[in-house]
Amino acid sequence: MWNKIANIIIRNRLFWIGFILVSTIFMGYQASKIQLSYEFARILPANDPTEKEYQNFRKLFGEDGSLMVIGWQSPDIYKLQNFNDWYDLTQQIKKHEGIKNVISLANLIDLKVNESTKRFDVKPVLTQKPQSQTELDSVREKISNLKFYEGTILNSNTNTTLMAITFNEKTLNSKKRIAIVGEIKALAHEFELKHQTTLHFSGMPFIRTATMQKVSREMELFMGLAVVVTAIILWFFFRSVRFTVVSILVVLIGVVFSVGTLVMFGYKITMLTGLIPPLLIVIGVPNCIFLINRYQGELLAHGDKQLAIQNMVSGIGLSTFLANLTTAIGFGVFYFTNSSLLVEFGVVAALNVMVTYVLCLLLIPICVYYMGMPKVKHLKHLEGQWAKNFLGLINKLVHNNRKAIYLTSLIVVLISAYGITKINVIGYVVDDLPKKDPIYTDLRFFEANFNGVLPFEIMVDTKHPNGVFDNQAEALYKIKSLQNKLKQYKEFSKPLSIVEATRFLYQSYKGGEARYYIMPSVFELSKLSEYLQSDSTSASKQIKPFLNADKSITRISFQMADVGSVRIKELMKEIQPQVDAIFPPSEYKVSLTGHSLVFLKSNDYLLGNLYESLLIAIVLIALVGMILFRSIPIIILSKLPCLIPLALTAGIMGFFDIHFKPSTILIFSITFGIASDGTVYFLTRYRQELEEKGHTVREAITNTIFGTGLSMIYTAVILFCGFSIFAASSFGGTAAMGVMVSITLLIAMCTNLILLPALLLTINRNKLDQKKV
């Protein structure tokens, strides 16, 4: 079959060149329309209870991650010029299209009782900038009396204030967000320069924007590094500019197809899909290496160019197909996670691994057909003494020291198993960033002064209309009790809720004295409600964000620290019983939700899917092995050279305290698929030596080591160096992925060249010198 394919490729070379050219132009046009994803990455599947609850919350109350904050710490906040410039900054930001609201010390509101109309009037604390320090001192005293803002907008103990900027949802999930955040930072920078101070930025819109900008820059960086690194290594191996340029050109066409595929499928660039183009360069180049090495080897053997091209395709067409199939499976298993983020990455990567393989299979033979015969210096690498000596050492080791190989493998597995026990399964929202990154340090600033900025929501469903207020406002007093319970946890900020709004109203009702910022008695509450009868009153509008339409559901909004998935889980275990004790589940439905909880579940979900996807990958790749051998022992034992490197990688992660988290969990299925390539190459050549050439098992093993060893070494070096480029990432998880995958694939080369042939000799120990009849 592969002889026919070789003939079809060369006979119809002009058709294939034209077809690929037209397809590349079309996919290039599609790729030109690629966009960054500005929406929050959804890891959980749509039918997950936590995700459904979160989406239900968003339908009722809108996006919880729409708040950007600017923090300012200074003992001179209330100096006239400083305060007035803060006032101007507030007004400038508020004027931006796409900004829903801005709250700062400069535009706080107060409530005043209007006895004539029996309502609360909303009055700004400031109607214009203070004209004198005396006037500002009066404003300062008034603000200090408004306890509603202490702990939310102001921390008097640390002389810290924040500006809360709310994006409208349309802007939040669009490209405009980047421009607006950039303009806000520019305005804030002017303030910093003028006052020789430092402002701090955080909140989900800011974190998401800064993260996506880093993803965009790093995608370009990795593309450049992947091309440069692989080109240098190819030239070093082949000493041929032509083969280097052809190989790089072929995989770059694969990159164009991958980006075009993203657009055609309606996907955008995310932190994961942004890795696909450089990954394809690194993964695609080994195809070129195997094809070119086989072509040059054939020329060295007989010097017939036409026969060399045909043997190149027929000789390793099947092995490269199966190897790419196993790599594609390593990516494709993410389809079974039902997570849109992973499905997009897995499907596009798997599909384009195979597309790049087809491009290599078509273009490499056609290119060498039109090239002249390679010079002697271009073939020298095939007869390099270092390669012969190294492969000879491996061959001797495999045939004579199998017990030592097995003992070494066992020791590695045992040490790795101990390391695995030390792995921490934990993730943080910003733990992929260096500890000195401004995003990280600013987040810690807000945690120190306001207990954090990550959304955490409690949704209380009373199960009947007006349930929040009826039955003598029982729900309100229960919410007050829950808030008091949560005060003991330093991980949570002061809440915003209907209870805090009621305290604010009561303080105003009692003349504005700070001591009345309390939850009134039932009797006082009934009198207070008379001033809120009309939904059109200004005060009534202030509490609407905390209620649904029929007032059966209310929310308690906290901001919390980025305490990590382990601590969040502990908090939920402690809080849930307290919630159930205050709100009997038979009478109320209380949901703990928000970005923080979704993040926790996403971390656990990914970990669960690691085992699932890895198991699926093992089963599918084992089925691929059935194409080569009908032997169960061979299929089972041939997985060991791929699994041992994974165990070693996991052990290294344990010893070096590299956490299991969303960004590092992906390493294993991907690496297993790529590591299986070497197994496929080795077993395919081994089968050819046994069945087609009629060699004994000993001879077949020796010939396979020398026949595939050089290409496997070249491939391992390319993959090691190629994945190492990701170590340059500013995202800790991406950097860890690059280093860990590089190490895993280098170890996999060793196990495929040493352990695999040793296992094959052991399995066939009773017929080592028998030839197949």
Secondary structure, 3 states (H helix, E strand, C coil): CHHHHHHHHHHCHHHHHHHHHHHHHHHHHHHCCCCECCCCCCCCCCCCHHHHHHHHHHHHHCCCCCEEEEEEECCCCCCHHHHHHHHHHHHHHHCCCCEEEEECHHHCEEEEEECCCCEEEEEECCCCCCCCHHHHHHHHHHHHHCCCCECCCEECCCCEEEEEEEECHHHHCCCHHHHHHHHHHHHHHHHHHHHCCCEEEECHHHHHHHHHHHHHHHHHHHHHHHHHHHHHHHHHHHCCHHHHHHHHHHHHHHHHHHHHHHHHCCCCECCCHHHHHHHHHHHHHHHHHHHHHHHHHHHHHHCCHHHHHHHHHHHHHHHHHHHHHHHHHHHHHHHHHCCHHHHHHHHHHHHHHHHHHHHHHHHHHHHHHHCCCCCHHHHHHHHCHHHHHHHHHHHHHHHHCHHHHHHHHHHHHHHHHHHHCCCCECCCCCCCCCCCCHHHHHHHHHHHHHCCCEEEEEEEECCCCCCCCHHHHHHHHHHHHHHHHHCCCCCECCCEEHHHHHHHHHHHHCCCCHHHCCCCCHHHHHHHHHHHCCCCCHHHHHHHHHECCCCCEEEEEEEECCCCHHHHHHHHHHHHHHHHHHCCCCCCEEEEECHHHHHHHHHHHHHHHHHHHHHHHHHHHHHHHHHHCCCHHHHHHCCHHHHHHHHHHHHHHHHCCCCECHHHHCHHHHHHHHHHHHHHHHHHHHHHHHHHCCCEHHHHHHHHHHHHHHHHHHHHHHHHHHHHHHHHCCCHHHHHHHHHHHHHHHHHHHHHHHHHHHHHHHHCHHHCCCECC
